[in-house]
Structures are given as C-alpha cells and as structure tokens.
Amino acid sequence: MQNNPRLGILLMIATTFVFAVQDGISRYLAGNYNVVMIVMIRYWFFAAFVITIAIRKSGSIRAAAATRQPILQITRGTLLALEICVMVSAFVLLGLVESHAIFASYPLLIAALSGPVLGEKVGWRRWVAIGIGFVGVLVILQPGYTVFAPAAVIPLAAALMFALYGLLTRYAARKDTTATSFFWTGTSGAVVMTLAGVWFWEPMTATDWLWMGALCVTGASGHWLLIRTYEVAEASEVQPFAYLQLVFASAIGLLLLGETLRPNVAVGAAIVVSAGLFTLWRSKQTT
C-alpha cells in the first residue's frame, strides 16, 4: 500500500461530502416513501457494486465469499443495514443537523466498547474524553430542559449500532480480508433488506426514481472513495477528517432543507467532536 497522506486527506474530504449528499437525498426520499423500501433499493445497487469490487480484488465470488466466520459476517452486514434504516428515520424526524450532531459520538462509543468487545486497553485519558463526549451528547439532547423528545434517542441508537458494526469489522479482520468483509457487508445487507422491504413497496414518480438513482450512485461512489482513501493512507492519518461529514450534512440541512441550528446543538457537537478527535489522537499515540 502506498502512503500518501495528502491524497488520502483529499479523498476522505471527498468521501464525506458524497456521503453528506447521500444523506440529504435519503432524507428527501424517506420523507415521501417508506424508509425500508428506500434502503432496500439502495442495497440492491450497493450489492452489485460490492460483488464487482470483490471479483476484481479476489478473482471470483467464491474467493471473495470464503470465510471461516460466516455468522459474524452476516451479523455485521445485518447490523449495518438496520443502522442505516434507523439513521434515515432520524433524518426524517430530526433533520440532518441534529441527527449528525448526535451520531458524531460513535467514535467515542467505539473507544468505550473496544475493551469489553475486543479486549483492547483503554487508558484513563480516553475514558475522560469519552465522559466529556457524553456530556456533549447531553447538551444536544437537553434532558429535563423541556419535555424530552424520544426521537432524539434514534440517532444515538444508530451511533451505537454503527459502533458495534465497526468493532465487529475489526474483529472479523483478524481472520478475513477487507475484500471478504466488504462482500458480506453488501450481500447480507441486501438479502435482509429485500426480505423486509418487499412488503413495503410503493410506486414512485419518475422524478423520484431519478433521485433514487442519484442515491444509489452516491452510495457506491462514496464507498469507492473510502476504499481508495484507505489504500493510499493510514486510517489514523485520515480518520479525523471523517468529522467533516457533520459539517457538510449540516450545511445541506441549513441551506437546502430549511433546518435550523439550535445553540445547544452547536455547542454539544463541538464538545463531541473535540472529544472524538482526542481519542483518535490518543489511540495513535499508544500504537
């Protein structure tokens, strides 16, 4: 693997922008159609993309699918598909700004759970950062300030699910290649979403089919950019720039979707991101 941090950073910035656009399209479509159906169609395209990449990297579908831990791989793929459904639901209920502000806590959840799940050591400094990040989430949620909105828990649940997915991916990497894990992510998710989504099929307008096509293209291109990012640079060098998805998604929500940015959300998001960046820095220092 080549090591070109500057190119890796540029690719990560492009990745976060494409994923933010994908989130904006998801919010629009899910506001008019069933979330499960939208995610199902997206996964059909994603699975075709994954199979193409897997064949190119592994030589055949059989080689790409070869794993000694199929239950783990299916669990990973299913968990990610369900997380996407939960997060898209949050976009509809809360908007992009608040959903992403809360979802930004997932690196902290990964750090907190890496000990019990993976047996990794988490030092006291990172535990302090995790605690501060949790305070930031509370600032966003404002429990007790007014009647607590149950919908605010939805992106937090999505963050927890995505953190578990990330940890299971790291666990799977001990025995399987990246190509194998990527193959199972797309195919198992597509199967699960198809089994659930066919019961929620709704007719779409021609214009919305164009938006659906754009959603599929942004999803595949975003994942391709992410793959390229990790091919040219180390994860620790580019991961801090993944937080730009919060910035881009918030800009789309504010400028294009008419959302507002409440002061507590801005302050809380800043606390969460700062704590997350510190945990990333500490993990780099201890490796």
Phi, psi and omega in degrees: 000131176287157179237098181233084185303321182296314178295321179299319179294317179298319179293322179293321177297316177297320179300312182294325178293315180297318179294327177293320176298318177302319180295321178297317178294320179300318181296318180297309184294318182290342175284346182243342182224168181296135183300317184297320178295317180299314181293324179299310181297319177302321181288330176300312179293319181298318180297318178298320178296315181298316181297319178299313180296318182297317179296320180295320184276327185254345178098332180198162178296320180301317180292320180294324183277351184296118180209149175264003182224062184296324180298316178298316182294318178295321178298317177302308183298319179294318181297318179294318180299317179293323179298320179297318177300316180295316183291320178295324175298322177296321178303318182290318186280323187244340185094168183290321187298303184290322180299313181289329178298319179284319182296336180298351180280356187297325176298327177293321178293323176298316180297319182292324185267352182295333177291298181294330184273316185251352181076019180278153180275130177243112183286171185295328180296317178291327176296321176297316179298320178298317178296319178295320177298322178295324175300319178300319177298319179296324177298320179293315185286331181052054178294131178090346180289312172226195175295123185295131180275112180302332182298336181293340179285339186298310178294334176292321175296320178296320178297319178295317179296319180291325176296316178296320176300315179298319179293318178295327177295318177295322178293318180296330182293347178292336182235335184247154176283166177299320180298320179294314180297321179296319178300312182291329178300312183285316186286314180293323176296321179295320179296312181298315182291327178292317179300327180270322190284332182298338180280352183241022183295135177227145176292142180245149176288162180300320179297318181289334173295327175294318176295323177297319176298319178296322178297315180296318181293316180295324179297312181293316182292325177298316179292323177296316178298322180294319177300314179298323179302311183283348174281332185254349182210158178286148183301320183295335181279331186252342186301321178304330182283352176295337178294346178295342176299324175299317181294311182295316180296321178295320179297319178296317179297318183285316188273328186250333186249003175071024178279168178239157179248104179286146182304320182293328178291318179296314181294314180298318179296320178298319178295315181297313181295318179299316178295320179296317178297324178293318179295323176296319179295317180294321180295326177290325181291329186265002179258000000 
